[in-house]
Amino acid sequence: MTMKELQYFVTLIQSKSFTKASEQLFVTQPTISKALKSLESAYGQALVYRNGRDLGLTDAGEIVFQYAQSILFQQQELEVRLNDLKQLKSGKITLGIPPMVGHLYTHLIQEFSLQYPDIEVSIVESGSRKLERAVLDGKIDISITMLTEPDPRFNTWAIGSYPIFAVLPKTQQWENKQQLDIVELKDLPFYLYNPEFIISEVINQMCLEHGFTPKIGVRSSQWDFLAAMVKSGTGVSFMPEPICRRLNSDDYCFVPIKQNIRWELAAIWSKEHYVSKASEAMLGVIRGAGN
């Protein structure tokens, strides 16, 4: 049994496909099959069963899968701690950033790279909910996310607060609006972010609290696509002020919402996982930017 065999096994189970696992690991399918057979031989039991194209875990496989994840995580922690002994002369940090946030914080990454040129910064872009799960799983060191309420699983550091506007096509109906109630939009198609984006949760919950379920016209992870949908259609999207500033005001109406929805951004990191020296350094840059 080797670490590589355990990694192949865990990736196979998580992806539920030899094809997908081989693509993620950049190895051939026979290599993964060989690793699986080696583990089954070492433990003397079948670990997976096949039902058509589907893969399932046997009882023994369930146990090995749980322990394998723990072993691989411990190996990762060991490598991080040993890297810390090099006093930030090398290393890597993984930072999670929602797509619409990236342009706001490039200066933080540039500042970090100037101070610690030998540390590699890897960026993972996704919705806040998915990034939160990745932080808890130890796949991401620090993430920038939209906060709605305190979460005891995370340490947090507030980094920005912005109003969220209703983004509407430039028509006579909306261009003189100084403010609108969310209820005024109930008959329009809503162009929202994908469900893993907290901003979509907030908008949906606000609609429900005001007596209606929004009609979803389209969902996307890309703010510029949602903006294009608004420009070419009759629907509404919702975007924080920094995104609105990037759009042409000749094409859109940006109307404040009476309910005063805000985009509260924070850096989060897990209370359960070891905080590497590289992560501490990044947090120092983030905290310093607010001073």
Residue pairs with C-beta under 8 A, 6 or more apart in sequence:
1 38
1 39
1 42
1 43
3 71
3 72
3 75
4 35
5 35
5 38
5 39
6 39
6 68
6 71
6 72
7 25
7 72
8 21
8 25
8 27
8 31
8 32
8 35
8 36
9 35
9 36
9 39
9 47
9 64
9 65
9 68
10 65
10 68
10 69
10 72
11 21
11 24
11 25
12 18
12 21
12 32
12 36
12 48
12 55
13 48
13 55
13 57
13 61
13 65
15 21
15 24
16 54
16 55
17 55
18 29
18 32
18 33
19 29
21 29
21 32
22 28
22 29
22 31
22 32
25 32
36 47
36 48
39 47
39 64
40 46
40 47
43 60
43 64
45 58
45 60
46 58
46 60
46 61
47 57
47 58
47 60
47 61
47 64
47 65
48 55
48 56
48 57
48 58
48 61
49 55
49 56
49 57
49 58
50 56
57 65
73 138
76 138
77 138
77 273
77 274
80 91
80 274
80 276
81 274
81 276
83 90
83 91
83 92
83 276
83 277
83 278
84 91
84 276
84 277
84 278
87 277
88 116
88 118
88 119
88 277
88 278
88 281
89 118
90 118
90 119
91 118
91 119
91 120
91 276
91 277
91 278
92 119
92 120
92 121
92 122
92 278
93 119
93 120
93 121
93 122
93 141
93 142
93 276
93 278
93 279
93 282
94 122
94 123
94 124
94 139
94 140
94 141
95 109
95 121
95 122
95 123
95 124
95 140
95 141
95 142
95 143
95 144
95 282
96 123
96 124
96 125
96 126
96 131
96 134
96 135
96 140
96 142
96 143
96 144
96 145
97 105
97 123
97 124
97 125
97 131
97 143
97 144
98 125
98 126
98 127
98 128
98 131
98 144
98 145
98 146
98 197
99 125
99 126
99 221
99 222
99 223
100 223
100 239
100 240
100 243
101 144
101 265
102 123
102 125
103 242
103 246
104 160
104 242
105 144
105 159
107 289
108 285
108 286
108 289
109 121
109 123
111 285
111 289
112 119
112 121
112 281
112 282
112 285
113 119
113 121
115 281
115 285
116 278
116 281
119 278
119 281
121 282
124 131
124 134
124 139
124 140
126 134
126 196
126 221
127 193
127 194
127 195
127 196
127 197
127 198
127 221
128 143
128 145
128 146
128 196
128 197
128 198
129 195
129 196
129 197
129 198
129 201
130 196
131 140
131 143
131 145
132 143
132 145
132 151
132 154
132 268
134 140
134 143
135 141
135 142
135 143
135 154
135 268
135 269
135 270
136 153
136 270
136 272
138 270
138 273
141 269
141 275
141 276
141 278
141 279
141 282
142 267
142 268
142 269
142 279
142 282
142 283
142 286
143 267
143 268
143 269
144 159
144 265
144 266
144 267
144 268
145 198
145 265
145 266
145 268
146 197
146 198
146 199
146 202
146 263
146 264
146 265
147 156
147 158
147 198
147 264
147 265
147 266
147 268
148 198
148 201
148 202
148 264
150 156
151 268
152 271
153 270
153 271
153 272
154 268
154 269
154 270
154 271
155 268
155 269
155 270
155 271
156 266
156 267
156 268
157 266
157 267
157 268
157 283
157 286
157 287
158 264
158 265
158 266
158 290
159 265
159 266
159 267
159 286
159 289
159 290
160 263
160 264
160 265
161 262
161 263
161 264
161 265
162 240
162 241
162 242
162 262
162 263
162 265
163 240
163 241
163 256
163 260
163 261
163 262
163 263
164 199
164 202
164 238
164 239
164 240
164 241
164 257
164 261
164 262
164 263
165 238
165 239
165 240
165 241
165 244
165 254
165 255
165 256
165 257
166 180
166 185
166 236
166 237
166 238
166 253
166 254
166 255
166 256
166 257
167 226
167 227
167 230
167 236
167 237
167 238
167 239
167 244
167 247
167 252
167 253
167 254
168 174
168 230
168 236
168 252
168 253
168 255
169 230
169 231
169 233
169 234
169 251
169 252
169 253
170 250
170 251
170 252
170 253
171 253
174 253
174 255
175 253
177 253
177 255
178 255
178 256
179 255
179 256
179 257
179 258
180 255
180 256
180 257
180 258
181 210
181 257
181 258
181 259
182 206
182 207
182 210
182 257
182 258
182 259
183 210
183 211
183 212
185 236
186 207
186 212
186 214
187 215
188 215
188 234
188 235
188 236
189 215
189 216
189 217
189 218
189 233
189 234
189 235
189 236
190 203
190 214
190 215
190 216
190 217
190 235
190 236
190 237
191 217
191 218
191 219
191 220
191 226
191 229
191 230
191 233
191 235
191 236
191 237
192 200
192 203
192 204
192 214
192 216
192 218
192 219
192 226
192 237
192 238
193 199
193 200
193 219
193 220
193 221
193 223
193 226
194 200
194 219
194 220
194 221
195 201
195 219
197 221
199 238
199 240
199 263
200 219
202 261
203 214
203 238
203 261
204 214
206 259
206 261
207 213
207 214
210 259
217 229
217 233
217 235
218 226
218 229
218 235
220 226
220 229
223 239
223 243
226 237
226 239
227 237
227 239
227 243
227 247
227 252
229 235
229 237
230 236
230 237
230 252
231 251
231 252
238 257
238 261
239 247
239 254
240 263
241 263
244 252
244 254
247 254
267 283
267 286
269 275
269 279
269 283
275 283
